[in-house]
């Protein structure tokens, strides 16, 4: 998994990590648990799963998720 390889190089202790993934059938699946394992000491925040074939048109979903997660203000 590319996330596992990426996470090996960084210290996420005390950080909040928001899982983001594309999928065909499983939604977030085990992604939050995987991030929790790969980012020891991190808080796992609200995740976002976008169906792969809808990724190009998911900007409204991404904006809504960013707002729910408190990462984007209401403007």
Steps between C-alpha positions, in 0.01 A plus 500: 500500500634838405375655827698249706818580307439875540420474873822310576700815431311746721411543865125554533498499882270776625363568152153443360488283189185495286472183291414556134446218253333405176314171478304265278282326761627538856471870589754587768536131584793459738668824394461675840645197679782476244588867552486448876749213473727683255495834684567412866410775743277679251134581552298354212246758388196489278565303182383542142432220253413581140393239247783483247290570192351807672833651611518754218161644590527476880591862577168567680550184707855606584388851600224359722747258663752779561229704673381203711858427602552865598769549237315760292289787622147562374593762241 
